[in-house]
């Protein structure tokens, strides 16, 4: 039975040697899970939360109280580079003398984004949105907002320990196999323990919402949705009665059923978007095919990214093609 949701600064025991913490976020989905694995005389934490005063306060409360049980933080594994997972990584590493554990690609993504704050980066994103059909006021909004990543991520350590798909870690006397996921992030680390039948699923498999799958300006011809769907199939080798520990939401059982639901959700969205392309339309005008409510400027970037990810999947599978106009704005039409 899943324990009660832990308040910030507290922990709940899931199984022996595994505890659950949850920290608030200042943006959807409003919270992020952190998992504590007993490891020798201390705890290894999986993920760090966003970098802000509130999160640091909750960490201090947890480490001084029953959550840690008078045992130190002795290890830190970060599943992927996004701020709600890697934001406090540098602070925790500096405070506790830790070398974070990450896949190499996720580490390099964090390093690249933290230092890429110049006007040229913003202009590339503005142009990416323009050719997707975004209105001019969105470009002005992006320029005024400036870079986001560094605001939510503490200065990063200069060293890390690399893990890779198919590798393993011994934590608390148990073997945990590294299974990486693509689509939401380029090489996100998930961990599976066969002995305990537990999967730390990060953002790859969530219980109620679907992880954000978006195309971004740095890799405009990628196929992130194709990578995500292919990754889902790799997790089918795990038992149906695996206990899944997601990064957002509560622990759950029924892995295969959830994999089916995620695949079906995206199949439906692809079909709806393909149908909307019966007449040529740019990405911005196609947003209502995937989103029921209008998106404000704070959400528009995510909406364009997700719509483009679905359009690229349709393009890769020969269901739509692109037609740039004289200004480079791309329209999409069903084949």
C-alpha positions in Angstrom: 0.0 0.0 0.0 1.4 3.4 -0.9 2.1 5.6 2.1 0.6 9.0 2.6 2.1 11.8 0.6 5.0 13.3 2.6 4.8 17.1 3.3 7.9 19.1 2.3 10.8 18.4 4.7 9.5 15.0 5.7 9.8 11.5 4.2 7.7 8.4 4.0 9.1 4.8 3.9 8.1 2.9 0.7 10.0 -0.3 1.4 12.9 -1.0 3.7 15.8 1.2 2.7 13.8 3.4 0.4 12.1 6.7 1.4 10.0 9.2 -0.5 10.3 13.0 -0.2 8.3 15.6 -2.2 9.2 19.3 -2.8 7.0 22.0 -4.2 7.6 23.7 -7.6 6.7 27.2 -8.7 5.3 25.9 -12.0 3.3 22.9 -13.2 3.2 20.0 -12.2 3.6 21.8 -8.8 5.8 19.2 -7.1 8.7 16.9 -7.7 9.6 13.6 -5.9 13.0 12.9 -4.5 13.9 9.3 -3.5 16.3 8.4 -0.7 18.1 5.0 -0.9 19.8 3.8 2.1 23.5 3.3 1.3 25.9 2.2 4.0 25.9 4.8 6.8 24.0 7.4 4.9 21.5 8.1 2.1 21.8 8.5 -1.7 19.3 11.0 -3.0 17.8 10.6 -6.5 17.2 14.2 -7.8 17.7 17.5 -6.1 14.7 19.7 -6.8 14.7 23.3 -8.1 17.2 25.9 -6.9 15.4 28.4 -4.6 15.3 29.4 -1.0 12.2 27.3 -0.3 13.7 24.1 -1.6 17.0 24.6 0.3 14.9 25.1 3.5 13.1 21.9 3.0 16.3 20.0 2.4 17.7 21.4 5.6 14.6 20.5 7.5 14.7 16.9 6.1 18.4 16.4 6.9 18.0 17.7 10.4 14.9 15.6 11.2 13.3 12.2 11.0 13.5 12.1 7.2 17.2 11.4 7.4 17.2 9.8 10.9 20.5 11.4 11.9 22.2 9.9 8.9 24.1 12.1 6.3 23.5 12.6 2.6 26.4 10.6 1.1 25.4 10.4 -2.6 23.4 12.2 -5.2 22.1 10.8 -8.5 20.4 13.3 -10.9 18.1 11.7 -13.5 18.3 14.5 -16.1 19.2 18.1 -16.6 15.8 19.8 -16.1 15.7 22.5 -13.4 13.2 20.6 -11.2 15.7 17.7 -11.0 19.1 19.3 -11.3 18.4 22.7 -9.9 19.8 22.2 -6.4 22.5 19.7 -7.5 25.4 22.2 -7.3 24.3 23.4 -3.9 23.9 19.9 -2.4 27.3 18.8 -4.0 29.1 21.8 -2.5 27.4 21.6 0.9 28.1 17.8 1.3 31.3 17.3 -0.7 29.5 15.1 -3.3 30.3 14.2 -6.9 26.9 13.9 -8.7 26.0 10.9 -10.7 24.5 11.5 -14.1 24.5 10.2 -17.7 27.1 12.1 -19.7 24.6 13.6 -22.1 22.4 15.0 -19.3 25.5 16.4 -17.5 26.7 18.1 -20.7 23.2 19.5 -21.4 23.1 21.0 -17.9 26.6 22.6 -18.4 25.8 23.9 -21.9 22.5 25.5 -20.9 23.8 27.0 -17.7 26.5 28.9 -19.6 24.5 29.7 -22.8 22.8 32.9 -21.7 23.8 35.4 -24.5 21.5 37.4 -26.7 22.3 35.1 -29.6 20.6 32.2 -27.9 17.4 34.1 -27.3 17.4 35.3 -30.9 17.7 31.7 -32.1 14.6 30.8 -30.0 12.7 33.8 -31.3 13.4 32.7 -34.9 12.4 29.1 -34.1 9.1 30.4 -32.8 8.7 32.8 -35.7 8.9 30.1 -38.4 6.4 28.1 -36.4 4.0 31.0 -36.9 4.1 32.5 -33.4 2.9 36.2 -33.3 5.4 39.0 -33.0 4.4 39.8 -29.4 5.7 36.4 -28.4 9.2 37.2 -29.7 9.1 40.5 -27.7 8.0 38.5 -24.6 11.0 36.1 -25.0 13.5 38.9 -25.4 12.1 40.7 -22.3 12.1 37.4 -20.3 15.6 36.4 -21.2 17.3 33.1 -20.4 15.5 30.9 -17.9 17.8 27.9 -17.0 20.4 29.7 -14.9 17.7 31.3 -12.7 16.5 27.9 -11.5 19.8 26.0 -11.3 22.6 26.6 -8.8 26.2 26.9 -10.1 27.1 23.4 -11.3 30.0 21.3 -10.0 32.9 20.9 -12.3 33.1 17.1 -12.0 30.6 14.2 -12.1 30.5 10.4 -12.2 29.1 9.0 -15.5 26.6 6.2 -15.7 25.2 4.7 -18.9 22.4 2.5 -20.2 22.9 -1.1 -19.3 25.3 -0.3 -16.4 24.6 -1.0 -12.8 25.0 0.6 -9.4 25.2 -1.2 -6.0 23.3 0.9 -3.5 22.6 -0.4 0.0 23.7 -3.9 -1.0 21.2 -4.1 -3.9 21.9 -4.0 -7.6 20.2 -1.3 -9.6 20.3 -1.5 -13.4 20.5 1.8 -15.4 17.8 2.1 -18.1 17.9 5.4 -20.0 14.9 7.1 -21.5 14.7 9.4 -24.4 12.1 12.0 -25.6 11.4 14.0 -22.5 15.2 14.4 -22.1 18.0 13.1 -24.3 19.4 10.4 -22.0 17.4 10.3 -18.7 18.6 7.8 -16.1 16.0 5.4 -14.7 17.0 2.7 -12.2 15.5 -0.8 -11.8 16.1 -3.2 -8.9 15.1 -6.8 -9.8 15.4 -7.9 -6.2 12.9 -5.4 -4.9 10.9 -5.1 -8.2 11.2 -1.3 -8.1 11.6 1.1 -11.0 12.7 4.7 -10.4 11.1 5.9 -13.6 12.0 9.6 -13.4 9.8 11.5 -15.9 9.6 8.7 -18.4 6.6 7.0 -17.0 4.2 9.2 -14.9 0.9 7.9 -13.4 -1.6 10.5 -14.5 0.0 13.0 -16.8 2.1 12.5 -19.8 5.7 13.8 -19.7 6.4 16.9 -21.9 7.8 15.8 -25.2 8.9 18.9 -27.2 11.1 19.9 -30.1 13.6 22.6 -29.3 15.6 25.1 -31.3 18.9 23.4 -30.7 17.9 20.3 -32.6 15.1 21.3 -35.0 15.1 18.0 -37.0 15.0 15.6 -34.1 12.2 13.2 -33.5 11.7 13.3 -29.7 8.3 11.7 -29.8 9.6 8.8 -31.8 12.4 8.3 -29.3 9.9 8.5 -26.4 7.6 5.8 -27.9 10.5 3.5 -28.6 11.8 3.9 -25.1 8.4 2.9 -23.7 8.7 -0.4 -25.5 12.0 -1.1 -23.8 10.3 -1.0 -20.4 7.9 -3.8 -21.3 10.6 -6.4 -20.3 10.0 -5.5 -16.7 7.3 -7.3 -14.6 3.8 -5.9 -14.6 3.8 -5.9 -10.8 6.9 -3.6 -10.7 6.5 -0.7 -8.2 7.0 2.4 -10.3 8.4 5.5 -8.6 7.7 8.5 -10.8 9.2 12.0 -10.5 5.7 13.5 -10.4 2.6 12.0 -8.8 2.5 9.0 -6.5 4.1 5.5 -6.7 2.0 3.1 -8.6 1.6 -0.5 -9.8 0.5 -1.6 -13.3 3.5 -0.8 -15.4 2.3 -2.4 -18.7 -1.2 -0.8 -18.4 0.4 2.6 -18.1 2.7 2.0 -21.0 -0.3 1.1 -23.1 -2.1 4.3 -22.0 0.8 6.5 -22.8 1.2 5.0 -26.3 -2.5 5.3 -27.0 -2.6 8.9 -25.8 0.0 9.9 -28.3 -1.6 7.8 -31.1 -4.8 9.8 -30.6 -3.0 13.1 -30.6 -1.1 12.2 -33.8 -4.3 11.2 -35.5 -6.0 14.5 -34.4 -3.1 16.6 -35.6 -2.9 14.7 -38.9 -6.6 15.4 -39.5 -6.1 19.1 -38.7 -3.5 19.2 -41.5 -6.1 18.5 -44.2 -5.5 22.1 -45.2 -2.0 23.6 -44.9 -1.5 25.3 -41.5 1.5 26.6 -39.5 2.3 25.2 -36.1 0.8 28.1 -34.2 -2.6 27.7 -35.9 -2.5 23.9 -35.3 -2.3 24.4 -31.5 -6.1 23.9 -30.9 -5.7 20.3 -32.4 -3.7 19.4 -29.2 -4.7 22.0 -26.6 -8.3 22.7 -25.5 -7.5 26.1 -24.1 -5.6 29.1 -25.6 -2.0 29.3 -24.4 -0.6 32.5 -23.0 2.9 33.6 -23.6 4.2 31.8 -20.6 2.9 28.5 -22.0 3.3 29.1 -25.7 6.8 27.8 -26.0 5.9 24.5 -24.5 2.8 24.3 -26.7 4.8 25.0 -29.9 7.5 22.5 -28.8 5.0 19.7 -28.2 3.1 20.4 -31.4 6.3 20.4 -33.4 7.3 17.1 -31.8 4.1 15.5 -33.0 4.5 17.1 -36.4 8.0 15.7 -36.7 6.7 12.2 -35.9 4.1 12.6 -38.6 6.7 13.8 -41.0 9.1 11.0 -40.2 6.3 8.4 -40.7 5.3 10.0 -44.1 1.9 11.4 -42.9 2.5 15.1 -43.4 5.0 17.3 -45.2 6.3 20.8 -44.6 5.9 23.8 -46.9 7.9 27.0 -46.1 6.6 30.3 -47.4 8.7 33.2 -48.7 9.4 34.3 -45.1 10.4 30.8 -44.0 7.2 30.2 -42.0 6.4 26.5 -42.3 3.0 25.2 -43.1 2.2 21.5 -42.6 -0.1 19.5 -44.9 -1.4 15.9 -44.7 -0.1 13.7 -47.5 
